[in-house]
Amino acid sequence: MDIKLPPLGEGADTGTVVNVFVKPGDTIAPGQAILELENEKAIASIPASAGGIVSQVFVKAGDKISVGQRLLSLESGAEPEPLQTPSPAPSRAPAATALAAQPASEADNPAVTSEEDSFPRRVAAPVASPSIRRIARELGIDLARVPGSEAGGRIVMGDIRAYIEKLQKVALKPKAVAPTKAAPATPPPEAIDFSKWGAVTRQPTSMLRQTIARRMWESWNTIPQVTQFDEADFTQLNALRKQFAAAYEQNGARLTVTPLILRALVDTLKRHPVFNSSLDEVTQDIILKQYVHIGIAVDTEQGLLVPIIRDADKKSVLELSKEVEQLAQRARDRKVSRDEMQGGSFTISNQGAIGGGHFTPIINKPEVAILGIGRGSLKPVVHEGQIEARLLVPLALSYDHRVIDGGTAARFMVDFVKALQEFPEAAVRL
């Protein structure tokens, strides 16, 4: 039997193979991870739907594969598992649900409609195994309408497939429709041969880079973004970090400025909740979130990943220190899941460790603001009537001008800078 790529969830239907864990001759068990697949910004393990001895592997690292594509074959005699098809929503017609299991070129045809009533129901109860009944239930198929090909009218998987194909043929019959004016075709981009000017090297774009590009393009083209700049004096904050660094190490954490910034940020978000919101683009309502989930942009070799620290306002500096370090390492190892990168309410992008200064971060839609932090440097500053060398750090707050006005952003930045410069020692002390 063949093991195929199951549905990936949330409308995703393709991915790139990162690792293949099995080879011909291996014995696998149901649920065992057989490969790793890169999809969107996450890498996930794909489990086997059945157990047995692997006879052939059809994919390799680097292959782009789609839902329903063969991954490997098991030697004959392996016990098949039910099709990995998501349960249909109650409002979907049975035929439309069944067609969702077919290739997109057929299932996405707008002419397809539910035609199950064209097939009469039998009077006698249908004969089928429990697994076939479960599959029919998941696909929304009435087994009483499916002709059985085995002895006594018993229904098998081939009968289910044949029934779906008949549904498609009926649904795809031409229907009289009013003529519509064709939309003007968008000309495809013109390919440029860069090699005519010199030697080039072609590097394929990873799925992660394509996802980043798509989301940044969408954010830039749908949100009127403005960036508010400022500087904060980190002299006291850095002194606190050095003072308690050893104590934090004894408790299994590395104290950096990031958890301190997080603590100051959540306090400021509580005072300015509109920065912890999203715009409902359907109703135009502003959704004020009662939770504070902060995304931390992590620079990896593959591209930018943004894992989420959930309920950051309810965690101590020690807890934030541990979680920031763990999430950053797992992001660099590409071990964070899609769920761990969704549901954020605000994002921080810290380029200080790299050496970046002022920059304009792009909002992580559907959030309404993002904070950029640059590299600190010693500068002469008048402090308490004396010229001193103080550690100043550049800050950049990009915000959605549909939701936030310039004055609101300026007040947020003033309060945030104050929270950083007047950071309480009690919040760091263990």
KADAWO-V162715 format. One record per residue. N is the residue number from 0. SS is DSSP state (H for helix, E for strand, - for the rest). OMEGA is omega as a letter, one per 30 degrees, with the letter a starting at -180 (999 if undefined). NEAR is the number of other ideal C-beta (glycine too) atoms within 8 Angstrom. Layout:
BEGIN
n->N ss->SS omega->OMEGA near->NEAR
n->N ss->SS omega->OMEGA near->NEAR
END
This chain:
BEGIN
n->0 ss->- omega->l near->9
n->1 ss->E omega->l near->8
n->2 ss->E omega->a near->12
n->3 ss->E omega->l near->10
n->4 ss->- omega->a near->12
n->5 ss->- omega->l near->8
n->6 ss->- omega->a near->8
n->7 ss->- omega->l near->12
n->8 ss->- omega->l near->6
n->9 ss->- omega->l near->5
n->10 ss->- omega->l near->4
n->11 ss->- omega->a near->9
n->12 ss->- omega->l near->8
n->13 ss->E omega->l near->8
n->14 ss->E omega->l near->12
n->15 ss->E omega->a near->12
n->16 ss->E omega->l near->16
n->17 ss->E omega->l near->10
n->18 ss->E omega->l near->7
n->19 ss->E omega->a near->11
n->20 ss->- omega->a near->7
n->21 ss->- omega->l near->10
n->22 ss->- omega->l near->7
n->23 ss->- omega->a near->7
n->24 ss->- omega->l near->5
n->25 ss->- omega->l near->8
n->26 ss->E omega->a near->7
n->27 ss->E omega->l near->12
n->28 ss->- omega->l near->7
n->29 ss->- omega->a near->9
n->30 ss->- omega->l near->5
n->31 ss->- omega->l near->9
n->32 ss->E omega->a near->9
n->33 ss->E omega->l near->13
n->34 ss->E omega->l near->14
n->35 ss->E omega->a near->12
n->36 ss->E omega->l near->15
n->37 ss->E omega->l near->13
n->38 ss->E omega->a near->13
n->39 ss->- omega->a near->8
n->40 ss->- omega->a near->10
n->41 ss->E omega->l near->12
n->42 ss->E omega->a near->9
n->43 ss->E omega->l near->10
n->44 ss->E omega->l near->7
n->45 ss->E omega->a near->11
n->46 ss->E omega->l near->9
n->47 ss->- omega->l near->12
n->48 ss->- omega->l near->9
n->49 ss->- omega->l near->12
n->50 ss->- omega->l near->11
n->51 ss->E omega->l near->12
n->52 ss->E omega->a near->10
n->53 ss->E omega->l near->16
n->54 ss->E omega->a near->8
n->55 ss->E omega->l near->7
n->56 ss->E omega->a near->11
n->57 ss->- omega->a near->8
n->58 ss->- omega->l near->11
n->59 ss->- omega->l near->7
n->60 ss->- omega->l near->7
n->61 ss->- omega->l near->5
n->62 ss->- omega->l near->8
n->63 ss->E omega->a near->8
n->64 ss->E omega->a near->12
n->65 ss->E omega->l near->8
n->66 ss->- omega->a near->10
n->67 ss->- omega->a near->7
n->68 ss->- omega->l near->10
n->69 ss->E omega->l near->8
n->70 ss->E omega->l near->14
n->71 ss->E omega->l near->14
n->72 ss->E omega->l near->11
n->73 ss->E omega->l near->15
n->74 ss->- omega->a near->9
n->75 ss->- omega->a near->5
n->76 ss->- omega->l near->4
n->77 ss->- omega->a near->11
n->78 ss->- omega->a near->6
n->79 ss->- omega->l near->7
n->80 ss->- omega->l near->7
n->81 ss->- omega->l near->8
n->82 ss->- omega->l near->7
n->83 ss->- omega->a near->7
n->84 ss->- omega->a near->10
n->85 ss->- omega->l near->6
n->86 ss->- omega->a near->5
n->87 ss->- omega->l near->11
n->88 ss->- omega->a near->5
n->89 ss->- omega->a near->4
n->90 ss->- omega->a near->3
n->91 ss->- omega->l near->9
n->92 ss->- omega->a near->9
n->93 ss->H omega->a near->13
n->94 ss->H omega->a near->13
n->95 ss->H omega->l near->11
n->96 ss->H omega->l near->11
n->97 ss->H omega->a near->13
n->98 ss->H omega->l near->14
n->99 ss->- omega->l near->9
n->100 ss->- omega->a near->10
n->101 ss->- omega->l near->9
n->102 ss->- omega->a near->6
n->103 ss->H omega->a near->6
n->104 ss->H omega->l near->6
n->105 ss->H omega->a near->10
n->106 ss->H omega->a near->11
n->107 ss->- omega->a near->6
n->108 ss->- omega->a near->8
n->109 ss->- omega->a near->4
n->110 ss->- omega->a near->8
n->111 ss->- omega->l near->12
n->112 ss->- omega->a near->8
n->113 ss->- omega->a near->9
n->114 ss->- omega->a near->9
n->115 ss->H omega->a near->12
n->116 ss->H omega->l near->5
n->117 ss->H omega->a near->5
n->118 ss->- omega->a near->10
n->119 ss->- omega->l near->4
n->120 ss->- omega->l near->7
n->121 ss->- omega->a near->8
n->122 ss->- omega->a near->3
n->123 ss->- omega->l near->5
n->124 ss->- omega->a near->4
n->125 ss->- omega->l near->11
n->126 ss->E omega->a near->8
n->127 ss->E omega->l near->11
n->128 ss->- omega->l near->5
n->129 ss->H omega->a near->5
n->130 ss->H omega->l near->8
n->131 ss->H omega->l near->13
n->132 ss->H omega->l near->10
n->133 ss->H omega->l near->9
n->134 ss->H omega->l near->13
n->135 ss->H omega->l near->13
n->136 ss->H omega->l near->8
n->137 ss->H omega->a near->12
n->138 ss->H omega->a near->15
n->139 ss->- omega->a near->10
n->140 ss->- omega->l near->14
n->141 ss->- omega->a near->9
n->142 ss->H omega->l near->11
n->143 ss->H omega->l near->8
n->144 ss->H omega->a near->11
n->145 ss->- omega->l near->14
n->146 ss->- omega->l near->8
n->147 ss->- omega->a near->13
n->148 ss->- omega->a near->9
n->149 ss->- omega->a near->8
n->150 ss->H omega->a near->4
n->151 ss->H omega->a near->6
n->152 ss->H omega->a near->11
n->153 ss->E omega->a near->10
n->154 ss->E omega->l near->15
n->155 ss->- omega->a near->11
n->156 ss->H omega->l near->7
n->157 ss->H omega->l near->7
n->158 ss->H omega->l near->12
n->159 ss->H omega->a near->15
n->160 ss->H omega->l near->8
n->161 ss->H omega->a near->10
n->162 ss->H omega->l near->13
n->163 ss->H omega->l near->14
n->164 ss->H omega->l near->8
n->165 ss->H omega->l near->9
n->166 ss->H omega->l near->14
n->167 ss->H omega->a near->12
n->168 ss->H omega->l near->8
n->169 ss->H omega->a near->9
n->170 ss->H omega->a near->13
n->171 ss->- omega->l near->8
n->172 ss->- omega->a near->6
n->173 ss->- omega->l near->4
n->174 ss->- omega->l near->5
n->175 ss->- omega->l near->3
n->176 ss->- omega->l near->5
n->177 ss->- omega->l near->3
n->178 ss->- omega->l near->4
n->179 ss->- omega->l near->5
n->180 ss->- omega->a near->4
n->181 ss->- omega->l near->4
n->182 ss->- omega->l near->4
n->183 ss->- omega->a near->4
n->184 ss->- omega->l near->4
n->185 ss->- omega->a near->4
n->186 ss->- omega->l near->4
n->187 ss->- omega->l near->4
n->188 ss->- omega->a near->4
n->189 ss->- omega->l near->4
n->190 ss->- omega->l near->4
n->191 ss->- omega->l near->4
n->192 ss->- omega->a near->5
n->193 ss->H omega->a near->7
n->194 ss->H omega->l near->7
n->195 ss->H omega->l near->4
n->196 ss->H omega->a near->4
n->197 ss->- omega->a near->5
n->198 ss->- omega->l near->4
n->199 ss->- omega->l near->6
n->200 ss->- omega->a near->4
n->201 ss->- omega->l near->4
n->202 ss->- omega->l near->4
n->203 ss->- omega->l near->4
n->204 ss->- omega->a near->6
n->205 ss->- omega->l near->10
n->206 ss->H omega->l near->11
n->207 ss->H omega->l near->12
n->208 ss->H omega->l near->10
n->209 ss->H omega->l near->9
n->210 ss->H omega->l near->10
n->211 ss->H omega->a near->11
n->212 ss->H omega->a near->9
n->213 ss->H omega->a near->8
n->214 ss->H omega->l near->10
n->215 ss->H omega->l near->9
n->216 ss->H omega->a near->8
n->217 ss->H omega->a near->9
n->218 ss->H omega->a near->13
n->219 ss->H omega->a near->9
n->220 ss->H omega->a near->5
n->221 ss->H omega->a near->6
n->222 ss->- omega->l near->9
n->223 ss->- omega->a near->6
n->224 ss->E omega->l near->13
n->225 ss->E omega->a near->9
n->226 ss->E omega->l near->11
n->227 ss->E omega->a near->13
n->228 ss->E omega->l near->8
n->229 ss->E omega->l near->9
n->230 ss->E omega->l near->8
n->231 ss->E omega->l near->11
n->232 ss->E omega->a near->13
n->233 ss->- omega->a near->12
n->234 ss->H omega->a near->8
n->235 ss->H omega->a near->10
n->236 ss->H omega->l near->12
n->237 ss->H omega->l near->11
n->238 ss->H omega->l near->8
n->239 ss->H omega->l near->12
n->240 ss->H omega->a near->13
n->241 ss->H omega->a near->7
n->242 ss->H omega->a near->7
n->243 ss->H omega->a near->12
n->244 ss->H omega->a near->10
n->245 ss->H omega->l near->6
n->246 ss->H omega->l near->8
n->247 ss->H omega->l near->13
n->248 ss->H omega->l near->10
n->249 ss->H omega->l near->6
n->250 ss->- omega->l near->8
n->251 ss->- omega->a near->5
n->252 ss->- omega->l near->10
n->253 ss->- omega->a near->8
n->254 ss->- omega->l near->13
n->255 ss->- omega->l near->9
n->256 ss->H omega->a near->10
n->257 ss->H omega->l near->11
n->258 ss->H omega->l near->12
n->259 ss->H omega->l near->16
n->260 ss->H omega->l near->12
n->261 ss->H omega->a near->14
n->262 ss->H omega->l near->12
n->263 ss->H omega->a near->12
n->264 ss->H omega->a near->15
n->265 ss->H omega->l near->12
n->266 ss->H omega->l near->9
n->267 ss->H omega->l near->13
n->268 ss->H omega->l near->13
n->269 ss->H omega->l near->9
n->270 ss->H omega->a near->7
n->271 ss->- omega->a near->12
n->272 ss->H omega->a near->9
n->273 ss->H omega->l near->11
n->274 ss->H omega->l near->13
n->275 ss->H omega->a near->11
n->276 ss->E omega->l near->13
n->277 ss->E omega->l near->10
n->278 ss->E omega->l near->13
n->279 ss->- omega->a near->9
n->280 ss->- omega->l near->4
n->281 ss->- omega->a near->4
n->282 ss->- omega->a near->4
n->283 ss->- omega->l near->6
n->284 ss->- omega->l near->6
n->285 ss->E omega->a near->9
n->286 ss->E omega->l near->8
n->287 ss->E omega->a near->8
n->288 ss->- omega->l near->10
n->289 ss->- omega->l near->3
n->290 ss->- omega->l near->7
n->291 ss->- omega->l near->13
n->292 ss->- omega->a near->14
n->293 ss->E omega->l near->15
n->294 ss->E omega->l near->15
n->295 ss->E omega->l near->15
n->296 ss->E omega->a near->12
n->297 ss->E omega->l near->12
n->298 ss->E omega->l near->5
n->299 ss->- omega->l near->10
n->300 ss->- omega->a near->3
n->301 ss->- omega->a near->8
n->302 ss->- omega->a near->9
n->303 ss->E omega->l near->8
n->304 ss->E omega->a near->14
n->305 ss->E omega->l near->13
n->306 ss->E omega->a near->14
n->307 ss->E omega->l near->13
n->308 ss->E omega->a near->15
n->309 ss->- omega->l near->7
n->310 ss->- omega->a near->9
n->311 ss->H omega->a near->13
n->312 ss->H omega->a near->8
n->313 ss->H omega->a near->4
n->314 ss->- omega->l near->9
n->315 ss->- omega->l near->6
n->316 ss->H omega->l near->11
n->317 ss->H omega->l near->10
n->318 ss->H omega->l near->8
n->319 ss->H omega->a near->15
n->320 ss->H omega->a near->14
n->321 ss->H omega->a near->10
n->322 ss->H omega->l near->10
n->323 ss->H omega->a near->14
n->324 ss->H omega->a near->10
n->325 ss->H omega->a near->8
n->326 ss->H omega->a near->14
n->327 ss->H omega->l near->11
n->328 ss->H omega->l near->8
n->329 ss->H omega->l near->10
n->330 ss->H omega->l near->13
n->331 ss->H omega->l near->9
n->332 ss->- omega->a near->6
n->333 ss->- omega->a near->12
n->334 ss->- omega->l near->6
n->335 ss->- omega->a near->11
n->336 ss->- omega->l near->7
n->337 ss->- omega->a near->11
n->338 ss->H omega->a near->6
n->339 ss->H omega->l near->10
n->340 ss->H omega->l near->14
n->341 ss->- omega->l near->7
n->342 ss->- omega->l near->7
n->343 ss->- omega->l near->13
n->344 ss->- omega->l near->12
n->345 ss->E omega->a near->16
n->346 ss->E omega->l near->15
n->347 ss->E omega->l near->15
n->348 ss->E omega->a near->10
n->349 ss->E omega->l near->11
n->350 ss->- omega->a near->13
n->351 ss->- omega->a near->12
n->352 ss->- omega->l near->6
n->353 ss->- omega->a near->7
n->354 ss->- omega->l near->7
n->355 ss->- omega->l near->8
n->356 ss->- omega->l near->8
n->357 ss->- omega->l near->7
n->358 ss->- omega->a near->9
n->359 ss->- omega->l near->8
n->360 ss->- omega->l near->13
n->361 ss->- omega->a near->10
n->362 ss->- omega->l near->15
n->363 ss->- omega->a near->11
n->364 ss->- omega->g near->9
n->365 ss->- omega->l near->5
n->366 ss->E omega->a near->13
n->367 ss->- omega->a near->13
n->368 ss->E omega->l near->13
n->369 ss->E omega->a near->14
n->370 ss->E omega->l near->13
n->371 ss->E omega->a near->16
n->372 ss->E omega->a near->13
n->373 ss->- omega->a near->14
n->374 ss->- omega->l near->12
n->375 ss->- omega->l near->9
n->376 ss->E omega->l near->6
n->377 ss->E omega->l near->6
n->378 ss->E omega->l near->7
n->379 ss->E omega->a near->6
n->380 ss->E omega->l near->10
n->381 ss->E omega->a near->6
n->382 ss->E omega->a near->9
n->383 ss->- omega->l near->3
n->384 ss->- omega->a near->4
n->385 ss->E omega->l near->6
n->386 ss->E omega->a near->6
n->387 ss->E omega->l near->8
n->388 ss->E omega->a near->6
n->389 ss->E omega->l near->11
n->390 ss->E omega->a near->10
n->391 ss->E omega->a near->13
n->392 ss->E omega->l near->13
n->393 ss->E omega->l near->12
n->394 ss->E omega->l near->15
n->395 ss->E omega->a near->15
n->396 ss->E omega->l near->16
n->397 ss->E omega->a near->14
n->398 ss->E omega->a near->15
n->399 ss->E omega->a near->12
n->400 ss->- omega->l near->10
n->401 ss->- omega->a near->6
n->402 ss->- omega->a near->10
n->403 ss->- omega->l near->11
n->404 ss->- omega->a near->6
n->405 ss->H omega->l near->8
n->406 ss->H omega->l near->6
n->407 ss->H omega->l near->10
n->408 ss->H omega->l near->14
n->409 ss->H omega->l near->9
n->410 ss->H omega->l near->9
n->411 ss->H omega->a near->13
n->412 ss->H omega->l near->12
n->413 ss->H omega->a near->8
n->414 ss->H omega->a near->11
n->415 ss->H omega->l near->14
n->416 ss->H omega->l near->12
n->417 ss->H omega->l near->8
n->418 ss->H omega->l near->12
n->419 ss->H omega->a near->14
n->420 ss->H omega->l near->10
n->421 ss->- omega->a near->7
n->422 ss->- omega->a near->14
n->423 ss->- omega->l near->6
n->424 ss->H omega->a near->7
n->425 ss->H omega->a near->5
n->426 ss->H omega->a near->9
n->427 ss->- omega->a near->14
n->428 ss->- omega->a near->6
n->429 ss->- omega->999 near->7
END
